[in-house]
């Protein structure tokens, strides 16, 4: 199931997300820590940037934060979420903004994953720059754990990759993976389940958000 701007309202996205095995979101990211708010705003941060009203153009946008995901979305067991080219999701900043410190990047990573994990995701992968279709190919054609999948993509940068325990979702682990073109380019909260579990019998639904115009 696909949902695209200018018809990517919360109602449409919420319906598409229910029971999804693999979620690919390509859109705007509004995360925390942020230069705009001193505290986390769960109703509008670390979630989805969608159309406020259907059919009114791409700039007709509003944010539905992690609290909407946690309270209203139930993904399939072992679901994998892929966040493609968002601001904040992989620890990065908006274009033109100062690069974050490692501590800020790690907090952004942990926060952006929290709502999707609360909605039932087993793992969340965010990549600000790479072609995220690679992750889909790996999920459907290999038998790696999601941990192995992510680390194999980042094999050229092992010295700069950091691993840390999730604060927002205790028991899970996050990776921050600098890639040279931006301070941080990927994340993976995971518990080591096999990629096979994400798509079960390979008949899962895929849900996507509105296509964003600026990619972090």
C-alpha positions as CSV (number, residue, x, y, z in Angstrom):
1,X,0.0,0.0,0.0
2,X,1.4,3.4,-1.0
3,X,0.4,6.9,0.3
4,X,1.8,9.9,-1.5
5,X,1.5,13.7,-1.1
6,X,-0.8,15.6,-1.7
7,X,-3.1,12.9,-0.3
8,X,-0.9,11.7,2.5
9,X,-3.1,12.7,5.5
10,X,-2.8,11.2,8.9
11,X,-6.0,9.2,8.3
12,X,-4.5,7.7,5.1
13,X,-1.1,7.0,6.6
14,X,-2.5,5.5,9.8
15,X,-4.7,3.1,7.7
16,X,-1.7,2.1,5.6
17,X,0.5,1.5,8.6
18,X,-1.8,-1.0,10.4
19,X,-0.3,-4.4,10.2
20,X,2.5,-3.4,7.9
21,X,5.5,-5.7,7.9
22,X,7.9,-3.2,6.2
23,X,7.4,0.6,6.4
24,X,9.3,2.9,4.1
25,X,8.9,6.6,5.0
26,X,10.3,9.2,2.6
27,X,9.4,12.7,3.8
28,X,10.1,15.5,6.2
29,X,11.7,14.8,9.6
30,X,11.1,16.9,12.7
31,X,13.1,15.5,15.6
32,X,14.6,16.3,19.0
33,X,17.0,17.7,20.1
34,X,15.9,20.6,18.0
35,X,17.0,24.2,17.6
36,X,13.3,25.2,17.7
37,X,12.1,23.6,21.0
38,X,13.8,23.3,24.4
39,X,11.9,20.1,25.3
40,X,10.6,17.1,23.3
41,X,7.2,17.7,21.8
42,X,5.8,14.1,21.3
43,X,2.7,15.3,19.5
44,X,4.8,16.8,16.6
45,X,8.3,15.4,16.8
46,X,9.9,12.1,15.9
47,X,7.0,10.9,13.7
48,X,5.7,11.7,10.3
49,X,5.4,14.9,8.2
50,X,2.0,14.6,6.4
51,X,-0.6,16.6,4.5
52,X,-3.0,18.5,6.8
53,X,-5.7,18.2,4.2
54,X,-5.8,16.0,1.1
55,X,-5.4,17.4,-2.3
56,X,-4.2,20.8,-1.3
57,X,-0.6,20.7,-2.5
58,X,2.8,19.5,-1.1
59,X,3.3,22.5,1.1
60,X,0.1,21.8,3.0
61,X,2.0,20.0,5.8
62,X,1.8,19.2,9.5
63,X,3.7,16.9,11.8
64,X,2.3,13.9,13.7
65,X,4.7,13.0,16.3
66,X,5.7,9.8,18.2
67,X,2.6,10.0,20.4
68,X,0.4,9.4,17.4
69,X,2.4,6.4,16.4
70,X,2.4,4.9,19.9
71,X,-1.4,5.4,20.5
72,X,-2.9,4.8,17.1
73,X,-0.6,2.4,15.0
74,X,0.0,-1.3,15.4
75,X,2.6,-2.7,13.0
76,X,2.9,-6.4,12.3
77,X,5.1,-8.5,14.6
78,X,8.8,-8.1,13.7
79,X,8.1,-5.1,11.5
80,X,11.1,-3.1,10.1
81,X,10.8,0.6,9.5
82,X,13.1,2.4,7.0
83,X,13.4,6.2,7.3
84,X,14.8,7.5,4.0
85,X,16.5,10.9,3.7
86,X,14.9,12.6,6.7
87,X,16.2,15.4,8.8
88,X,17.0,14.4,12.4
89,X,16.2,10.7,12.1
90,X,19.7,9.4,11.7
91,X,21.1,12.0,14.1
92,X,21.7,14.6,11.4
93,X,20.7,18.3,11.2
94,X,18.7,20.2,8.7
95,X,20.6,21.5,5.6
96,X,22.6,24.6,6.5
97,X,22.4,23.9,10.2
98,X,25.5,23.2,12.3
99,X,26.5,19.6,12.6
100,X,25.5,17.9,15.9
101,X,27.8,16.7,18.5
102,X,27.9,12.9,19.0
103,X,25.8,13.2,22.1
104,X,23.1,15.2,20.3
105,X,23.1,12.8,17.3
106,X,22.7,9.8,19.5
107,X,19.8,11.4,21.3
108,X,18.1,12.2,18.0
109,X,18.6,8.6,16.8
110,X,17.1,7.2,20.0
111,X,14.2,9.6,20.1
112,X,13.2,9.2,16.4
113,X,13.0,5.4,16.7
114,X,11.0,5.4,19.9
115,X,7.5,6.0,18.5
116,X,7.9,3.4,15.7
117,X,9.2,0.8,18.2
118,X,6.3,1.6,20.6
119,X,4.0,0.9,17.6
120,X,5.4,-2.6,17.3
121,X,8.5,-2.3,15.1
122,X,11.3,-4.7,15.7
123,X,13.9,-2.5,14.2
124,X,14.2,1.0,12.7
125,X,16.8,1.9,10.1
126,X,17.4,5.5,9.0
127,X,19.8,6.7,6.3
128,X,20.1,10.3,5.4
129,X,22.0,9.9,2.1
130,X,22.2,6.3,0.7
131,X,19.8,4.6,-1.6
132,X,17.6,2.8,0.9
133,X,16.3,0.3,-1.7
134,X,19.5,-1.6,-0.8
135,X,18.0,-2.4,2.7
136,X,14.8,-3.7,1.0
137,X,16.8,-5.9,-1.2
138,X,18.7,-7.3,1.7
139,X,15.5,-7.9,3.8
140,X,13.9,-9.9,1.0
141,X,16.9,-11.8,-0.4
142,X,19.2,-12.6,2.6
143,X,18.9,-14.4,5.9
144,X,21.0,-12.0,7.9
145,X,19.9,-10.6,11.3
146,X,19.0,-6.9,11.0
147,X,22.1,-6.2,13.0
148,X,24.3,-8.0,10.4
149,X,22.5,-6.2,7.6
150,X,23.2,-2.8,9.0
151,X,26.8,-3.5,9.8
152,X,27.5,-4.9,6.4
153,X,26.2,-1.7,4.8
154,X,28.6,0.3,7.0
155,X,31.6,-2.0,6.6
156,X,33.8,0.7,5.2
157,X,33.4,2.9,8.3
158,X,33.9,0.6,11.3
159,X,36.2,3.0,13.1
160,X,33.7,5.8,13.2
161,X,30.6,3.7,14.0
162,X,29.3,4.0,17.6
163,X,27.0,1.6,19.4
164,X,25.0,2.6,22.5
165,X,22.2,1.3,24.6
166,X,18.8,2.9,24.0
167,X,17.5,5.1,26.7
168,X,14.0,5.5,25.3
169,X,13.5,1.8,24.6
170,X,15.4,-0.1,27.2
171,X,16.9,-3.4,26.2
172,X,17.5,-2.3,22.6
173,X,20.8,-1.1,21.0
174,X,21.4,1.9,18.7
175,X,24.1,2.5,16.1
176,X,25.3,5.8,14.9
177,X,27.2,5.6,11.6
178,X,29.0,8.7,10.3
179,X,29.7,8.6,6.6
180,X,31.9,11.6,5.9
181,X,29.3,13.6,3.9
182,X,27.3,14.3,7.0
183,X,28.0,13.7,10.7
184,X,25.6,10.8,11.1
185,X,23.9,8.8,8.4
186,X,22.2,5.7,9.9
187,X,20.6,4.2,12.9
188,X,19.6,0.8,14.1
189,X,17.7,0.1,17.3
190,X,17.5,-3.7,17.1
191,X,17.3,-6.9,19.1
192,X,19.0,-9.2,16.7
193,X,16.0,-10.9,15.1
194,X,16.6,-12.4,11.6
195,X,15.6,-10.4,8.5
196,X,13.3,-13.3,7.6
197,X,10.9,-12.4,10.4
198,X,10.2,-8.9,9.0
199,X,8.4,-10.2,6.0
200,X,7.2,-13.6,7.3
201,X,6.0,-15.4,4.2
202,X,7.0,-12.4,2.0
203,X,3.5,-11.2,1.6
204,X,3.6,-8.2,3.9
205,X,2.3,-4.8,3.1
206,X,4.6,-1.8,2.5
207,X,3.4,1.6,3.7
208,X,5.1,4.9,2.7
209,X,4.6,8.5,3.7
210,X,4.6,11.6,1.6
211,X,7.6,12.4,-0.5
212,X,9.6,15.3,1.1
213,X,11.2,18.0,-0.9
214,X,14.2,18.6,1.3
215,X,16.3,15.7,2.3
216,X,18.7,16.0,5.2
